[in-house]
């Protein structure tokens, strides 16, 4: 596979964000048709890590963190064409590195992605609680 460039970016375009979510399969669980809401999701994120091939966004990690204690990795998406090459694992590693060693990293998995997280050895807690969004 040609070189994938990983970087922390302060923001990304809403169209490319929507596209990578759609191409990854995660788009089925996100409000892609509501571009205003998608733009707010990007604007209010304080840690975005990207994977790009020749400038094209092929993977993204979108997280909220205080860089001192906690990090919620809200979106991890890799275009299906590029899955299976370690991009998701690297995006998680970069997110954790940038959040800092004092921060825990939490994510909620889509049902069909649980196997991926188990495969890469990500610990699975049994002490989490969740209020689901109303819409």
Secondary structure, DSSP 4 states (H G I P E B T S, - for coil): -PPPEEEEES---HHHHHHHHHHHTGGGGS-TT-HHHHHHHHHT-SEEEEEEETTEEEEEEEEEE-SSSEEEEEEEEE-GGGTTSSHHHHHHHHHHHHH-TT-EEE----GGGHHHHHHTT----S----PPP--
